[in-house]
């Protein structure tokens, strides 16, 4: 898997406040995914354009059971798709990545 940090340059740049707001939205997505609330997570992550958001979008579709769509989003995130059985580990890895970026 590719290790990536949050990079506002790949996210359209923006002010520090905009970058923090995007990061806060992604952290909220992770919290929703941890609770299994993939529908609500999908609403938040869908308009986001970063590689991290694409990864989370892939996790959303993994939880949903739409593995073909999940694989699409993992490709957009430049990450290997680990399969359905790894979804909880992926959520934990996303939480860790976003926590380091805070």
Biotite code that builds the C-alpha atoms (Angstrom):
import biotite.structure as struc

atoms = struc.array([
    struc.Atom([0.000, 0.000, 0.000], chain_id="A", res_id=1, res_name="UNK", atom_name="CA", element="C"),
    struc.Atom([1.087, 3.518, -0.624], chain_id="A", res_id=2, res_name="UNK", atom_name="CA", element="C"),
    struc.Atom([1.743, 5.648, 2.431], chain_id="A", res_id=3, res_name="UNK", atom_name="CA", element="C"),
    struc.Atom([0.519, 9.192, 1.960], chain_id="A", res_id=4, res_name="UNK", atom_name="CA", element="C"),
    struc.Atom([0.121, 12.213, 4.172], chain_id="A", res_id=5, res_name="UNK", atom_name="CA", element="C"),
    struc.Atom([-2.366, 15.012, 3.921], chain_id="A", res_id=6, res_name="UNK", atom_name="CA", element="C"),
    struc.Atom([-1.165, 17.421, 1.265], chain_id="A", res_id=7, res_name="UNK", atom_name="CA", element="C"),
    struc.Atom([-3.212, 20.485, 0.529], chain_id="A", res_id=8, res_name="UNK", atom_name="CA", element="C"),
    struc.Atom([-1.359, 20.917, -2.778], chain_id="A", res_id=9, res_name="UNK", atom_name="CA", element="C"),
    struc.Atom([-3.080, 17.811, -4.153], chain_id="A", res_id=10, res_name="UNK", atom_name="CA", element="C"),
    struc.Atom([-6.309, 18.962, -2.592], chain_id="A", res_id=11, res_name="UNK", atom_name="CA", element="C"),
    struc.Atom([-6.630, 22.175, -4.540], chain_id="A", res_id=12, res_name="UNK", atom_name="CA", element="C"),
    struc.Atom([-4.549, 24.137, -2.042], chain_id="A", res_id=13, res_name="UNK", atom_name="CA", element="C"),
    struc.Atom([-6.521, 26.770, -0.204], chain_id="A", res_id=14, res_name="UNK", atom_name="CA", element="C"),
    struc.Atom([-6.057, 28.580, 3.032], chain_id="A", res_id=15, res_name="UNK", atom_name="CA", element="C"),
    struc.Atom([-4.926, 26.951, 6.227], chain_id="A", res_id=16, res_name="UNK", atom_name="CA", element="C"),
    struc.Atom([-8.514, 27.207, 7.491], chain_id="A", res_id=17, res_name="UNK", atom_name="CA", element="C"),
    struc.Atom([-9.867, 25.457, 4.374], chain_id="A", res_id=18, res_name="UNK", atom_name="CA", element="C"),
    struc.Atom([-7.290, 22.695, 4.757], chain_id="A", res_id=19, res_name="UNK", atom_name="CA", element="C"),
    struc.Atom([-8.230, 22.256, 8.435], chain_id="A", res_id=20, res_name="UNK", atom_name="CA", element="C"),
    struc.Atom([-11.929, 22.122, 7.509], chain_id="A", res_id=21, res_name="UNK", atom_name="CA", element="C"),
    struc.Atom([-11.238, 19.390, 4.914], chain_id="A", res_id=22, res_name="UNK", atom_name="CA", element="C"),
    struc.Atom([-9.225, 17.434, 7.454], chain_id="A", res_id=23, res_name="UNK", atom_name="CA", element="C"),
    struc.Atom([-12.004, 17.790, 10.042], chain_id="A", res_id=24, res_name="UNK", atom_name="CA", element="C"),
    struc.Atom([-14.520, 16.430, 7.507], chain_id="A", res_id=25, res_name="UNK", atom_name="CA", element="C"),
    struc.Atom([-12.302, 13.430, 6.806], chain_id="A", res_id=26, res_name="UNK", atom_name="CA", element="C"),
    struc.Atom([-11.915, 12.759, 10.536], chain_id="A", res_id=27, res_name="UNK", atom_name="CA", element="C"),
    struc.Atom([-15.712, 12.860, 10.838], chain_id="A", res_id=28, res_name="UNK", atom_name="CA", element="C"),
    struc.Atom([-15.923, 10.328, 7.980], chain_id="A", res_id=29, res_name="UNK", atom_name="CA", element="C"),
    struc.Atom([-13.584, 7.980, 9.880], chain_id="A", res_id=30, res_name="UNK", atom_name="CA", element="C"),
    struc.Atom([-15.717, 8.289, 13.026], chain_id="A", res_id=31, res_name="UNK", atom_name="CA", element="C"),
    struc.Atom([-18.832, 7.438, 11.010], chain_id="A", res_id=32, res_name="UNK", atom_name="CA", element="C"),
    struc.Atom([-17.098, 4.464, 9.401], chain_id="A", res_id=33, res_name="UNK", atom_name="CA", element="C"),
    struc.Atom([-16.028, 3.190, 12.827], chain_id="A", res_id=34, res_name="UNK", atom_name="CA", element="C"),
    struc.Atom([-19.707, 3.189, 13.809], chain_id="A", res_id=35, res_name="UNK", atom_name="CA", element="C"),
    struc.Atom([-20.719, 1.482, 10.551], chain_id="A", res_id=36, res_name="UNK", atom_name="CA", element="C"),
    struc.Atom([-22.599, 4.570, 9.353], chain_id="A", res_id=37, res_name="UNK", atom_name="CA", element="C"),
    struc.Atom([-21.305, 4.342, 5.797], chain_id="A", res_id=38, res_name="UNK", atom_name="CA", element="C"),
    struc.Atom([-24.314, 6.145, 4.265], chain_id="A", res_id=39, res_name="UNK", atom_name="CA", element="C"),
    struc.Atom([-23.629, 9.318, 6.267], chain_id="A", res_id=40, res_name="UNK", atom_name="CA", element="C"),
    struc.Atom([-19.898, 8.976, 5.607], chain_id="A", res_id=41, res_name="UNK", atom_name="CA", element="C"),
    struc.Atom([-20.618, 8.742, 1.882], chain_id="A", res_id=42, res_name="UNK", atom_name="CA", element="C"),
    struc.Atom([-22.497, 12.044, 1.863], chain_id="A", res_id=43, res_name="UNK", atom_name="CA", element="C"),
    struc.Atom([-19.481, 13.813, 3.367], chain_id="A", res_id=44, res_name="UNK", atom_name="CA", element="C"),
    struc.Atom([-16.696, 12.130, 1.410], chain_id="A", res_id=45, res_name="UNK", atom_name="CA", element="C"),
    struc.Atom([-18.325, 12.098, -2.030], chain_id="A", res_id=46, res_name="UNK", atom_name="CA", element="C"),
    struc.Atom([-17.533, 15.718, -3.017], chain_id="A", res_id=47, res_name="UNK", atom_name="CA", element="C"),
    struc.Atom([-13.978, 15.600, -1.642], chain_id="A", res_id=48, res_name="UNK", atom_name="CA", element="C"),
    struc.Atom([-11.144, 15.317, -4.185], chain_id="A", res_id=49, res_name="UNK", atom_name="CA", element="C"),
    struc.Atom([-8.019, 14.341, -2.224], chain_id="A", res_id=50, res_name="UNK", atom_name="CA", element="C"),
    struc.Atom([-6.335, 10.945, -2.341], chain_id="A", res_id=51, res_name="UNK", atom_name="CA", element="C"),
    struc.Atom([-7.229, 10.478, 1.327], chain_id="A", res_id=52, res_name="UNK", atom_name="CA", element="C"),
    struc.Atom([-10.893, 11.120, 0.519], chain_id="A", res_id=53, res_name="UNK", atom_name="CA", element="C"),
    struc.Atom([-10.733, 8.633, -2.360], chain_id="A", res_id=54, res_name="UNK", atom_name="CA", element="C"),
    struc.Atom([-9.323, 6.038, 0.066], chain_id="A", res_id=55, res_name="UNK", atom_name="CA", element="C"),
    struc.Atom([-12.132, 6.714, 2.552], chain_id="A", res_id=56, res_name="UNK", atom_name="CA", element="C"),
    struc.Atom([-14.627, 6.570, -0.323], chain_id="A", res_id=57, res_name="UNK", atom_name="CA", element="C"),
    struc.Atom([-13.272, 3.114, -1.126], chain_id="A", res_id=58, res_name="UNK", atom_name="CA", element="C"),
    struc.Atom([-13.743, 2.071, 2.492], chain_id="A", res_id=59, res_name="UNK", atom_name="CA", element="C"),
    struc.Atom([-17.349, 3.348, 2.348], chain_id="A", res_id=60, res_name="UNK", atom_name="CA", element="C"),
    struc.Atom([-18.090, 1.111, -0.632], chain_id="A", res_id=61, res_name="UNK", atom_name="CA", element="C"),
    struc.Atom([-16.325, -1.828, 1.013], chain_id="A", res_id=62, res_name="UNK", atom_name="CA", element="C"),
    struc.Atom([-18.628, -1.521, 4.031], chain_id="A", res_id=63, res_name="UNK", atom_name="CA", element="C"),
    struc.Atom([-21.578, -1.175, 1.662], chain_id="A", res_id=64, res_name="UNK", atom_name="CA", element="C"),
    struc.Atom([-20.555, -4.410, -0.054], chain_id="A", res_id=65, res_name="UNK", atom_name="CA", element="C"),
    struc.Atom([-19.996, -2.775, -3.459], chain_id="A", res_id=66, res_name="UNK", atom_name="CA", element="C"),
    struc.Atom([-16.487, -4.147, -3.930], chain_id="A", res_id=67, res_name="UNK", atom_name="CA", element="C"),
    struc.Atom([-16.182, -3.189, -7.600], chain_id="A", res_id=68, res_name="UNK", atom_name="CA", element="C"),
    struc.Atom([-16.851, 0.452, -6.749], chain_id="A", res_id=69, res_name="UNK", atom_name="CA", element="C"),
    struc.Atom([-14.535, 0.177, -3.739], chain_id="A", res_id=70, res_name="UNK", atom_name="CA", element="C"),
    struc.Atom([-11.737, -1.017, -6.019], chain_id="A", res_id=71, res_name="UNK", atom_name="CA", element="C"),
    struc.Atom([-12.338, 1.987, -8.301], chain_id="A", res_id=72, res_name="UNK", atom_name="CA", element="C"),
    struc.Atom([-11.856, 4.398, -5.383], chain_id="A", res_id=73, res_name="UNK", atom_name="CA", element="C"),
    struc.Atom([-8.777, 2.563, -4.118], chain_id="A", res_id=74, res_name="UNK", atom_name="CA", element="C"),
    struc.Atom([-7.255, 2.945, -7.604], chain_id="A", res_id=75, res_name="UNK", atom_name="CA", element="C"),
    struc.Atom([-8.040, 6.688, -7.493], chain_id="A", res_id=76, res_name="UNK", atom_name="CA", element="C"),
    struc.Atom([-6.284, 6.819, -4.113], chain_id="A", res_id=77, res_name="UNK", atom_name="CA", element="C"),
    struc.Atom([-3.285, 4.931, -5.566], chain_id="A", res_id=78, res_name="UNK", atom_name="CA", element="C"),
    struc.Atom([-3.694, 2.222, -2.941], chain_id="A", res_id=79, res_name="UNK", atom_name="CA", element="C"),
    struc.Atom([-3.921, -1.539, -3.228], chain_id="A", res_id=80, res_name="UNK", atom_name="CA", element="C"),
    struc.Atom([-7.400, -2.865, -2.472], chain_id="A", res_id=81, res_name="UNK", atom_name="CA", element="C"),
    struc.Atom([-6.985, -5.216, 0.509], chain_id="A", res_id=82, res_name="UNK", atom_name="CA", element="C"),
    struc.Atom([-10.436, -6.803, 0.293], chain_id="A", res_id=83, res_name="UNK", atom_name="CA", element="C"),
    struc.Atom([-13.480, -6.841, 2.517], chain_id="A", res_id=84, res_name="UNK", atom_name="CA", element="C"),
    struc.Atom([-11.796, -8.665, 5.406], chain_id="A", res_id=85, res_name="UNK", atom_name="CA", element="C"),
    struc.Atom([-9.338, -5.798, 5.935], chain_id="A", res_id=86, res_name="UNK", atom_name="CA", element="C"),
    struc.Atom([-11.944, -3.040, 6.256], chain_id="A", res_id=87, res_name="UNK", atom_name="CA", element="C"),
    struc.Atom([-11.522, -2.547, 10.017], chain_id="A", res_id=88, res_name="UNK", atom_name="CA", element="C"),
    struc.Atom([-7.730, -2.392, 9.656], chain_id="A", res_id=89, res_name="UNK", atom_name="CA", element="C"),
    struc.Atom([-8.169, 0.162, 6.859], chain_id="A", res_id=90, res_name="UNK", atom_name="CA", element="C"),
    struc.Atom([-10.397, 2.331, 9.055], chain_id="A", res_id=91, res_name="UNK", atom_name="CA", element="C"),
    struc.Atom([-7.797, 2.150, 11.850], chain_id="A", res_id=92, res_name="UNK", atom_name="CA", element="C"),
    struc.Atom([-5.015, 3.064, 9.403], chain_id="A", res_id=93, res_name="UNK", atom_name="CA", element="C"),
    struc.Atom([-7.037, 6.030, 8.128], chain_id="A", res_id=94, res_name="UNK", atom_name="CA", element="C"),
    struc.Atom([-7.619, 7.228, 11.695], chain_id="A", res_id=95, res_name="UNK", atom_name="CA", element="C"),
    struc.Atom([-3.890, 6.976, 12.395], chain_id="A", res_id=96, res_name="UNK", atom_name="CA", element="C"),
    struc.Atom([-2.949, 8.863, 9.239], chain_id="A", res_id=97, res_name="UNK", atom_name="CA", element="C"),
    struc.Atom([-5.387, 11.685, 9.917], chain_id="A", res_id=98, res_name="UNK", atom_name="CA", element="C"),
    struc.Atom([-4.341, 11.902, 13.587], chain_id="A", res_id=99, res_name="UNK", atom_name="CA", element="C"),
    struc.Atom([-0.699, 12.357, 12.543], chain_id="A", res_id=100, res_name="UNK", atom_name="CA", element="C"),
    struc.Atom([-1.705, 15.172, 10.216], chain_id="A", res_id=101, res_name="UNK", atom_name="CA", element="C"),
    struc.Atom([-3.475, 17.140, 12.975], chain_id="A", res_id=102, res_name="UNK", atom_name="CA", element="C"),
])
